Amino acid sequence: MFTCMDQNDFLARRCVWVNGPVIVGAGPSGLAVGACLKEQGIPFVVLERADCIASLWQKRTYDRLKLHLPKKFCQLPKFPFPDHYPEYPTKKQFIDYLESYARQFDINPQFNECVQSAKYDEACRLWRIKTVTTCGSISSEVEYICQWLVVATGENAERVMPDIEGLQEFEGEVIHACEYKSGEKYSGQKVLVVGCGNSGMEVSLDLCNHNAKPSMVVRSSVHVLPREICGKSTFELAMILMRWLPLWLVDKLVLLLSWFILGNTESYGIKRPSVGPLALKNIHGKTPVLDIGALEKMRSRDIQVVPGIKKFSKGLVQLVNGQELEVDSVVLATGYCSNVPYWLQETDFFSKNGLPKTPFPNGWKGNAGLYAVGFTRRGLSGATLDATRIAQDISQVWKEDLKQKKQKVPTLRRCISTF
């Protein structure tokens, strides 16, 4: 890595040549690519806007969070989870695993570097990535120049804030689920949880366990499945069945088994989509909810299921069915989105929603040395697959370049000798 710096530049602008890829994002996806590149002997730079690896896990998740899938489906390349870890590791255990992973492969991200723009320079056929680093009151700008750019910021880089009438006038606390840590502070309160995905379900359950009175907004249909069927992960069971059966039949079998275990979820106000859970995941990337106890609380009415919101007022929320609820606090479990369109100046590979235009399994490689990891909507297993492919692809070009350079050296020596 070569650095040139203008000492007279007030903002301390630097230009850094990276003799390998630049990876944007030090979450699990970025770490996975780094580890695979390290195994190939290829140098790289990881840029991370936060001050730690896996900032989503470390700073924007609730305390009770566990992996929703068995650990064997969540481990990163070339480094399994410790044997003593439970089947579903806790948040702390997963963070410890990621930190061990970074140490194992000697991955040292450039922290507190926020990418402002990344653009491919057609003239020199290189990527130019501009970042801003703020340390106290001092800001510095850096431009990284490289042959390959790996986008590893993922699908969940930014929180989604809904536009609901009157929300600004609501006098109680309003937070996004990324700010929620524990239900302890909400004991005795009436809390409205907006959203019924995995986060909304778990936040509602956590509030209930801390003696709060949660109401969960369910606007659209959603598949709720048991986390395990007959002692085996529902996800793993579905993967096994798909080896021999078509997807539509596996969907029907999973739903039938779920009905035996959970009952009819529509009786709690949760309508199932017309498309099966696996088909829905493949087509729209919508993940089914894996129940870990929330449905039992709905049966007992400890968690109230309510329809969509019409508007908020100072201490009330009016629902689309005309019902009004008194609410003390609101938790917006309204999901996340990609931030790629805000900084990547490219429109051929990524769509306006910040996801690759080409669907899985071919959405990992673009043109001119551009790659994407962590956008498969297939969790950590999808990121692992993409990371392996990216490292192998870069390695082929890298080795070819080295071969050509070695061939040029003898030729240059002969020319000098003849001269």
C-alpha positions in Angstrom: 0.0 0.0 0.0 1.5 3.3 -1.1 0.6 6.6 0.4 1.2 10.1 -0.9 0.2 13.2 1.1 0.1 16.9 0.6 1.4 18.4 3.8 -0.1 21.8 3.0 -3.6 20.5 2.5 -5.8 21.8 5.3 -8.0 18.7 5.3 -5.0 16.5 5.2 -6.1 14.8 2.0 -4.2 11.6 1.2 -4.1 9.4 -1.9 -3.6 5.7 -1.1 -2.7 3.0 -3.7 -4.0 -0.4 -2.6 -2.2 -3.3 -4.2 -5.3 -5.5 -3.9 -9.0 -5.1 -3.2 -10.7 -2.5 -1.1 -13.5 -4.0 1.0 -16.1 -1.6 2.3 -17.7 -2.9 5.5 -16.2 -4.9 8.4 -19.3 -7.0 9.2 -19.4 -10.7 8.9 -19.4 -10.5 5.1 -16.4 -8.2 4.8 -14.5 -10.4 7.3 -15.3 -13.5 5.3 -13.9 -12.0 2.1 -10.8 -10.8 4.0 -10.2 -14.3 5.4 -10.5 -15.9 1.9 -8.2 -13.4 0.4 -5.7 -13.9 3.2 -5.7 -17.6 2.4 -4.8 -16.7 -1.2 -2.0 -14.4 -0.1 -3.7 -11.3 -1.6 -3.3 -8.0 0.3 -6.4 -5.9 0.9 -7.8 -3.0 2.9 -11.1 -3.1 4.9 -12.9 0.3 5.4 -15.3 0.5 8.3 -17.3 3.6 9.3 -17.8 2.5 12.9 -15.1 2.0 15.5 -15.5 -1.8 15.7 -16.1 -4.9 13.6 -19.7 -6.1 13.1 -21.2 -2.7 14.4 -24.7 -3.9 13.6 -24.3 -6.8 16.0 -22.4 -4.9 18.6 -24.3 -1.6 18.7 -27.7 -2.1 17.0 -29.2 -5.3 18.4 -31.1 -6.2 21.5 -29.6 -8.0 24.5 -31.6 -11.2 24.2 -30.7 -11.8 20.5 -29.5 -15.3 19.5 -28.8 -16.7 16.0 -32.0 -17.8 14.5 -30.4 -20.8 12.7 -28.1 -23.5 14.0 -24.4 -22.5 14.2 -23.3 -24.8 11.4 -25.3 -22.6 9.0 -23.8 -19.4 10.4 -20.1 -20.0 10.6 -17.8 -18.1 8.3 -15.3 -19.7 5.9 -12.4 -21.7 7.2 -13.2 -21.2 10.9 -16.0 -23.2 12.7 -17.7 -22.2 15.9 -16.1 -23.5 19.1 -17.5 -27.0 20.1 -18.7 -25.7 23.4 -21.0 -23.1 21.8 -24.7 -24.0 22.0 -26.7 -24.8 18.9 -28.0 -21.2 18.8 -25.2 -18.9 19.9 -26.0 -15.7 21.9 -25.3 -12.2 20.6 -22.2 -12.1 22.9 -20.9 -15.4 21.7 -21.3 -14.5 18.1 -19.5 -11.2 18.6 -16.7 -13.1 20.4 -16.5 -15.5 17.4 -16.2 -12.7 14.9 -13.4 -11.0 16.9 -11.6 -14.3 17.1 -12.1 -14.7 13.4 -10.5 -11.3 12.7 -7.6 -12.2 14.9 -7.2 -15.6 13.3 -6.8 -14.1 9.8 -5.0 -10.9 11.0 -7.8 -8.7 9.6 -7.2 -5.1 10.8 -9.9 -2.7 9.4 -9.4 1.0 9.0 -12.0 2.1 11.5 -14.0 5.4 11.6 -13.6 5.8 7.8 -16.9 6.6 6.2 -17.0 6.1 2.4 -18.4 9.2 0.7 -18.1 8.0 -2.9 -16.8 5.2 -5.0 -16.4 5.6 -8.7 -14.7 3.6 -11.5 -12.2 5.8 -13.4 -12.5 4.7 -17.1 -9.4 6.5 -18.0 -7.0 4.7 -15.7 -9.3 1.6 -15.3 -9.2 1.8 -11.5 -11.6 2.4 -8.6 -11.4 5.6 -6.6 -12.9 5.5 -3.2 -13.1 8.7 -1.2 -13.5 8.6 2.6 -13.8 11.0 5.5 -12.3 10.2 8.9 -13.3 12.3 12.0 -11.1 12.2 15.1 -12.4 14.6 17.6 -12.5 18.0 15.9 -10.1 17.0 13.2 -11.3 15.7 9.9 -9.3 14.1 7.1 -10.1 12.9 3.6 -8.5 9.9 2.0 -8.8 8.6 -1.6 -8.1 4.9 -2.1 -7.2 3.7 -5.6 -7.5 0.1 -6.4 -8.2 -2.5 -9.1 -11.0 -4.3 -7.2 -13.9 -3.0 -5.0 -15.8 -5.4 -2.8 -19.1 -3.9 -1.4 -19.7 -5.6 1.9 -22.0 -3.1 3.6 -24.9 -5.6 3.3 -28.7 -5.4 3.2 -29.1 -3.9 6.7 -26.8 -0.9 6.7 -29.5 1.8 7.5 -32.7 1.6 9.5 -36.0 2.2 7.8 -38.2 4.9 9.4 -41.8 4.8 8.4 -43.8 8.0 7.5 -46.9 7.8 9.8 -49.2 10.7 10.2 -48.9 12.4 13.6 -45.8 10.4 14.8 -43.9 13.6 15.3 -46.7 14.8 17.7 -46.6 11.7 19.8 -45.4 12.7 23.3 -44.0 9.3 24.4 -40.7 7.7 23.5 -40.3 6.6 19.9 -37.3 4.5 19.0 -36.2 2.1 16.2 -35.6 -1.5 17.1 -31.9 -0.9 16.5 -31.9 1.3 19.6 -33.8 -1.2 21.7 -31.7 -3.2 24.2 -34.0 -4.6 26.9 -37.6 -4.4 28.1 -36.5 -3.7 31.6 -37.0 0.1 31.4 -40.6 -0.4 30.0 -41.9 -2.4 32.9 -45.6 -1.5 33.4 -45.8 0.5 30.2 -48.1 0.1 27.2 -45.7 -0.3 24.3 -46.7 -0.4 20.6 -44.4 -2.5 18.5 -44.7 -1.6 14.8 -43.7 -4.6 12.7 -44.2 -8.3 13.0 -40.9 -9.7 11.6 -38.4 -11.6 13.7 -37.3 -8.3 15.4 -40.9 -7.3 16.1 -41.8 -10.7 17.5 -38.7 -10.9 19.7 -39.1 -7.3 21.0 -42.7 -8.0 21.9 -41.7 -11.2 23.7 -38.9 -9.5 25.6 -41.3 -6.6 26.6 -43.8 -9.2 27.9 -41.1 -11.0 29.9 -40.3 -7.7 31.6 -43.9 -7.1 32.6 -44.6 -4.5 29.9 -47.9 -4.6 28.0 -47.0 -4.8 24.3 -49.3 -4.4 21.3 -47.9 -5.6 18.0 -48.9 -4.0 14.7 -49.5 -6.6 11.9 -50.3 -4.9 8.6 -49.5 -7.6 6.1 -49.4 -11.4 5.9 -46.4 -13.2 7.3 -45.3 -16.8 7.7 -44.6 -17.8 11.3 -42.8 -21.2 11.6 -41.6 -23.1 14.7 -37.8 -22.7 15.1 -37.6 -26.5 15.3 -39.7 -29.4 14.1 -39.2 -32.8 15.9 -36.0 -31.6 17.5 -34.5 -30.5 14.2 -34.1 -27.0 12.9 -37.0 -26.1 10.5 -34.5 -24.6 8.1 -32.3 -27.7 8.2 -35.3 -30.0 7.7 -36.4 -27.9 4.7 -32.9 -28.1 3.2 -32.9 -31.9 3.6 -36.4 -32.3 2.0 -35.4 -30.2 -1.0 -32.8 -32.7 -2.0 -35.6 -35.1 -3.1 -38.7 -33.0 -3.3 -39.8 -29.9 -5.3 -39.9 -26.6 -3.5 -43.7 -26.3 -3.7 -44.1 -29.7 -2.0 -41.6 -28.9 0.7 -43.5 -25.6 1.4 -46.7 -27.6 1.9 -45.1 -30.1 4.2 -43.4 -27.4 6.3 -46.7 -25.5 6.6 -48.6 -28.7 7.6 -46.1 -29.5 10.3 -46.2 -25.9 11.5 -50.0 -26.1 11.7 -49.7 -29.2 14.0 -47.2 -27.4 16.3 -48.4 -23.8 16.3 -52.0 -24.1 15.3 -53.8 -21.7 13.1 -52.0 -18.4 13.3 -54.9 -16.5 11.7 -56.8 -17.0 15.0 -54.3 -14.6 16.6 -54.6 -12.1 13.8 -51.6 -13.2 11.7 -52.6 -14.1 8.2 -50.3 -16.4 6.1 -49.3 -15.3 2.6 -50.7 -17.3 -0.3 -47.1 -18.1 -1.4 -45.2 -20.7 0.6 -42.4 -19.6 3.0 -39.5 -21.0 0.9 -41.0 -19.7 -2.4 -41.6 -16.3 -0.9 -38.0 -16.2 0.3 -36.7 -17.1 -3.1 -38.9 -14.7 -5.0 -39.1 -11.6 -2.7 -36.4 -12.3 -0.1 -38.9 -12.1 2.7 -37.8 -14.2 5.6 -40.3 -16.2 7.6 -40.5 -15.6 11.3 -39.1 -18.3 13.5 -41.2 -18.5 16.7 -39.4 -18.8 20.0 -42.3 -18.1 22.3 -44.2 -15.1 21.1 -47.1 -17.0 19.8 -47.8 -18.5 23.2 -48.0 -15.0 24.6 -50.5 -14.1 21.8 -52.6 -17.0 22.8 -52.7 -15.8 26.4 -53.3 -12.2 25.1 -50.2 -11.0 26.9 -49.2 -9.7 23.5 -52.1 -8.0 21.7 -52.1 -8.2 17.9 -53.5 -5.1 16.3 -54.1 -4.0 12.6 -52.3 -1.2 10.8 -52.0 2.4 12.1 -54.0 5.3 10.7 -52.4 8.1 12.7 -50.8 9.1 16.0 -51.8 11.9 18.4 -50.2 13.1 21.7 -50.8 9.9 23.7 -53.0 7.8 21.4 -52.7 5.8 18.3 -55.7 5.4 16.0 -55.8 2.1 14.1 -57.2 1.5 10.6 -60.3 -0.3 12.1 -61.2 2.8 14.1 -59.9 1.5 17.4 -57.8 3.8 19.6 -55.1 2.7 22.0 -53.4 4.6 24.8 -49.6 4.1 24.3 -46.7 5.1 26.5 -43.8 4.2 24.0 -43.3 3.1 20.5 -40.7 0.7 19.1 -40.4 0.7 15.3 -39.4 -2.8 14.2 -39.7 -1.6 10.6 -36.5 -3.2 9.2 -33.4 -2.0 7.4 -32.1 -1.2 3.9 -28.9 -1.0 1.9 -27.0 2.3 1.8 -25.1 1.5 -1.4 -27.0 4.1 -3.7 -25.8 6.9 -1.4 -22.1 6.3 -2.1 -21.5 4.0 -5.0 -21.6 5.8 -8.3 -22.6 2.9 -10.5 -26.0 1.8 -11.9 -25.3 -1.3 -14.0 -24.8 -3.8 -11.2 -26.8 -2.4 -8.3 -30.4 -1.4 -8.5 -32.0 1.7 -6.9 -32.8 -0.3 -3.7 -29.1 -1.0 -3.2 -29.3 -4.7 -4.0 -27.6 -6.4 -7.0 -29.9 -6.6 -10.1 -28.9 -10.2 -10.8 -30.6 -12.6 -8.5 -28.8 -15.3 -6.4 -26.6 -17.2 -7.0 -25.1 -14.8 -9.6 -25.3 -11.5 -7.8 -21.8 -11.5 -6.5 -19.8 -10.2 -9.5 -20.3 -7.0 -11.6 -18.0 -5.4 -14.2 -14.6 -3.8 -13.9 -13.6 -5.5 -10.7 -16.8 -4.8 -8.7 -18.1 -7.4 -6.3 -20.9 -7.7 -3.8 -21.1 -9.9 -0.7 -23.9 -10.1 1.9 -26.7 -9.2 -0.5 -28.1 -12.7 -1.2 -30.9 -12.5 1.4 -29.7 -15.9 2.5 -28.0 -14.9 5.7 -24.5 -15.8 6.7 -24.4 -19.0 4.5 -25.1 -16.9 1.4 -22.3 -14.4 2.5 -19.9 -17.4 2.9 -20.6 -18.7 -0.5 -20.1 -15.3 -2.1 -16.9 -14.5 -0.2 -15.4 -17.8 -1.4 -16.3 -17.1 -5.0 -15.0 -13.5 -4.9 -11.6 -14.5 -3.4 -11.2 -17.2 -6.0 -12.1 -14.9 -8.9 -9.7 -12.2 -7.7 -7.0 -14.8 -7.1 -7.1 -15.9 -10.8 -6.5 -12.4 -12.0 -3.9 -11.8 -9.3 -1.9 -14.9 -10.2 -2.1 -14.1 -13.9 -0.8 -10.6 -13.3 2.1 -12.0 -11.2 2.9 -14.5 -14.0 3.0 -11.7 -16.6 5.3 -9.5 -14.4 7.7 -12.4 -13.9 7.8 -12.9 -17.7 8.6 -9.3 -18.2 11.6 -9.3 -15.9 13.8 -11.6 -18.0 12.8 -9.8 -21.2 13.8 -6.5 -19.6 17.2 -8.0 -18.5 17.9 -9.2 -22.0 17.1 -5.8 -23.4 19.5 -4.1 -21.0 22.2 -6.7 -21.7 21.9 -6.1 -25.5 22.0 -2.4 -25.0 
